Amino acid sequence: MKLLNKKSNSGRKDIFSQITIIIALLVIFFIGSAIFAIVAGGLSGFWENLKSKEVLFSLKMSVVTATISSTIVMVLALPTAYALTRTTMPFKRLSGLIIELTLSLPFILLGLSLLIIFASPFGKWLKFHGVKIIFSPLGIIMAHLLVNLPYAIRLVKTAFEGIDRRLEFIAETLGATSFQCFRTIMIPVCRTNLVSAFILTWSRAMGEFGATLMFVGITRLKTETLPGSIYLNISTGNNEAAMSTAVLILIISGTALFLSQLAGRNKIEQRRQVDDR
């Protein structure tokens, strides 16, 4: 009887496993077909469109704004994540809820909030003093900051929470300050996580569109990013150029994902080497 029960249970498990495999294959086919559609539609005129003035401008605009914004994001995310994980800052739980809420909001809504803020007397005061944000490349950076800051804070916060607190406790008992613990323990231990966080944040900035569209607008050869170039070309019926730009974004995103995973693998190998010793 026990053998029969074991066989029947294993049979049920096998059926369940087969069902999950079928569902997974359907999901992969659905996602893969979307990627294949982009590649198939954009490869024909890819190299020709890649040399165009518009694509080169949008590529440069995306790379510059994404790099600047991602650097600022990481500079702000590190102390914020530290404050949320290592200090008794007031309203810590409320602060975490605000960050998580921002992550769940549509990007176009975040762009609208920026538009409201910088269309106020404060924004007009900035413009009067020569700081133009709305409908300018600086506005693209601001949109990236609002979209990616909560995401980067979550990544860094998760990395900091995974550190063995005993390392910091021992350092503090030996007279180390909180900044010394942060600089000599937390940053080195989380180095690969931070590199991965920067790469992923940069990739998100390269593909951001909703907040930028609402806050900055898409003006050809002025505030035109790669996603904005796709939008403009589709709007004007130039589908071939739009698909070629989509392939370029796909290549950039795939490269960023590969580098992020490579950083994670290096960390796993380092842990294995430490364990072997």
C-alpha positions in Angstrom: 0.0 0.0 0.0 2.8 2.4 0.9 4.5 1.7 -2.4 1.3 2.4 -4.3 0.8 5.6 -2.4 4.3 6.7 -3.2 3.8 5.8 -6.9 0.5 7.7 -7.1 2.1 10.8 -5.3 5.1 10.7 -7.7 2.7 10.5 -10.6 0.8 13.5 -9.4 4.0 15.4 -9.0 5.1 14.5 -12.5 1.7 15.7 -13.9 2.1 19.0 -12.1 5.7 19.3 -13.3 4.6 18.7 -16.9 1.9 21.3 -16.6 4.3 23.9 -15.3 6.7 23.1 -18.1 4.0 23.6 -20.7 3.0 26.9 -19.2 6.6 28.0 -19.0 7.1 27.1 -22.7 4.0 29.1 -23.7 5.2 32.1 -21.7 8.7 31.9 -23.2 7.2 31.6 -26.7 5.0 34.6 -26.1 7.9 36.7 -24.8 10.3 35.3 -27.5 7.9 36.1 -30.3 7.8 39.7 -29.2 11.6 39.9 -29.3 11.7 38.1 -32.6 9.2 40.5 -34.1 11.5 43.4 -33.2 14.6 41.7 -34.7 12.8 40.6 -37.8 11.3 44.0 -38.5 14.4 46.0 -37.8 17.4 44.1 -39.2 16.7 44.8 -42.8 17.6 48.5 -42.7 19.5 48.5 -39.4 23.0 49.5 -40.5 21.7 52.1 -42.9 19.4 53.8 -40.4 22.1 53.5 -37.7 24.3 56.0 -39.6 21.5 58.6 -39.9 21.9 61.9 -38.1 18.7 61.4 -36.1 19.6 58.0 -34.7 23.1 59.2 -33.8 21.7 62.2 -32.1 19.2 60.2 -30.1 21.8 57.6 -29.2 24.1 60.3 -27.9 21.3 62.0 -26.0 20.2 58.8 -24.4 23.8 57.7 -23.4 24.7 61.1 -21.9 21.5 61.7 -20.0 21.3 58.0 -18.8 25.0 58.1 -17.6 24.6 61.4 -15.8 21.3 60.5 -14.2 22.5 57.0 -13.1 25.6 58.4 -11.5 23.5 60.9 -9.5 21.0 58.1 -8.7 23.7 55.9 -7.2 25.3 58.8 -5.3 21.9 59.5 -3.7 20.8 55.9 -3.3 23.9 54.8 -1.2 23.3 57.2 1.7 19.6 56.8 1.5 19.8 53.0 1.7 22.3 53.3 4.6 19.9 55.6 6.5 17.0 53.1 5.9 19.0 50.1 7.1 21.5 51.3 9.6 20.1 54.4 11.4 17.0 55.3 13.5 15.9 58.1 11.2 12.5 59.4 11.9 9.5 58.2 9.9 11.6 55.3 8.5 8.6 53.1 7.8 6.7 56.0 6.1 9.8 56.7 4.0 10.0 53.1 2.9 6.3 53.2 1.9 6.8 56.4 -0.1 9.6 54.8 -2.0 7.6 51.6 -2.7 4.6 53.6 -3.8 6.7 55.5 -6.3 7.8 52.2 -7.7 4.2 51.2 -8.4 3.2 54.4 -10.1 3.0 54.7 -13.9 6.0 56.6 -15.3 3.7 59.1 -17.1 2.2 60.0 -13.7 5.7 60.7 -12.3 6.4 62.9 -15.3 3.1 64.8 -14.7 4.2 65.4 -11.1 7.5 66.9 -12.3 5.6 69.1 -14.7 3.4 70.4 -11.9 6.4 71.1 -9.7 8.5 72.9 -12.3 5.6 74.8 -13.9 5.1 76.4 -10.5 6.6 79.8 -9.4 9.6 77.8 -8.2 10.2 76.5 -11.8 9.6 80.0 -13.2 12.2 81.3 -10.7 14.7 78.7 -11.9 14.1 79.6 -15.5 14.5 83.3 -14.8 17.9 82.6 -13.3 19.0 80.6 -16.4 18.1 77.0 -15.2 15.7 75.7 -17.9 14.4 72.2 -17.0 11.1 71.7 -18.8 11.5 70.8 -22.5 15.3 70.5 -22.1 17.9 67.7 -21.7 18.2 68.7 -18.0 14.5 67.7 -17.7 15.3 64.3 -19.2 17.8 63.8 -16.3 15.3 64.9 -13.8 12.7 62.4 -15.2 15.3 59.6 -15.0 16.1 60.6 -11.4 12.5 60.3 -10.3 11.9 57.1 -12.1 15.1 55.3 -11.1 15.9 56.6 -7.6 13.3 54.3 -5.9 14.5 51.3 -7.9 18.2 51.9 -7.1 17.4 52.5 -3.4 15.6 49.1 -3.3 18.5 47.3 -4.9 21.1 48.9 -2.6 18.9 48.5 0.4 18.6 44.8 -0.3 22.4 44.5 -0.7 23.0 46.2 2.6 20.5 44.1 4.4 22.4 41.0 3.2 25.6 42.0 5.0 26.6 40.1 8.1 26.1 42.8 10.8 28.8 41.1 13.0 31.5 42.5 10.7 30.3 46.0 11.5 29.9 45.2 15.2 33.5 44.0 15.4 34.8 47.0 13.6 32.9 49.4 15.9 34.2 47.6 19.0 37.7 48.3 17.6 36.9 52.0 17.3 35.7 52.3 13.7 33.2 55.1 13.0 30.0 54.5 11.1 31.6 56.1 8.0 34.6 53.9 8.2 32.4 50.8 8.5 30.4 52.1 5.4 33.6 52.8 3.4 35.7 49.7 4.4 33.1 47.0 5.0 29.7 47.7 3.4 30.9 49.1 0.0 33.6 46.4 -0.6 31.2 43.6 0.4 28.5 44.9 -1.9 30.7 46.0 -4.7 29.4 43.6 -7.3 25.8 44.3 -6.2 26.4 48.1 -6.6 28.0 47.6 -10.1 25.0 45.5 -11.1 22.6 48.1 -9.7 24.3 50.9 -11.7 24.1 48.8 -14.9 20.4 48.0 -14.4 19.6 51.6 -13.5 21.5 52.9 -16.6 19.6 50.4 -18.8 16.3 51.5 -17.4 17.3 55.2 -18.0 18.1 54.3 -21.6 14.6 52.9 -22.2 12.6 55.4 -20.1 9.9 57.2 -22.1 6.7 57.9 -20.2 8.0 60.4 -17.7 10.2 62.0 -20.3 7.3 62.4 -22.8 5.1 64.0 -20.2 7.7 66.3 -18.6 10.1 67.2 -21.4 8.2 66.3 -24.6 9.9 64.8 -27.7 11.4 67.4 -30.0 13.3 66.1 -33.0 17.1 66.7 -32.7 16.6 68.5 -29.4 15.2 66.3 -26.7 15.1 63.1 -28.8 16.1 60.0 -27.0 16.1 56.5 -28.5 12.6 55.7 -27.3 11.5 59.1 -28.4 13.0 58.5 -31.8 10.8 55.3 -32.1 7.7 57.4 -31.1 8.4 60.1 -33.6 9.2 57.8 -36.5 6.1 55.7 -35.8 4.0 58.9 -35.7 5.4 60.0 -39.1 5.0 56.6 -40.7 8.7 55.8 -40.9 8.3 52.3 -39.4 11.6 51.0 -40.8 13.6 53.6 -38.9 11.6 53.0 -35.8 12.2 49.2 -35.9 15.9 49.8 -36.5 16.1 52.0 -33.4 14.2 49.3 -31.5 16.8 46.7 -32.4 19.5 49.1 -31.2 17.7 49.5 -27.8 17.4 45.7 -27.7 21.1 45.2 -28.2 22.0 47.8 -25.6 19.5 46.3 -23.0 20.8 42.8 -23.8 24.4 43.9 -23.3 23.5 45.6 -20.0 21.8 42.5 -18.8 24.8 40.3 -19.7 27.2 42.6 -17.8 24.9 42.6 -14.8 24.7 38.8 -14.7 28.4 38.6 -15.3 29.0 40.7 -12.2 26.7 38.4 -10.2 28.6 35.3 -11.4 31.9 36.8 -10.4 30.5 37.3 -6.9 29.4 33.7 -6.7 32.8 32.5 -7.8 34.5 34.7 -5.2 32.3 33.3 -2.5 33.2 29.7 -3.6 36.9 30.6 -3.5 36.5 31.9 0.1 34.6 28.8 1.2 37.2 26.5 -0.3 39.9 28.3 1.7 
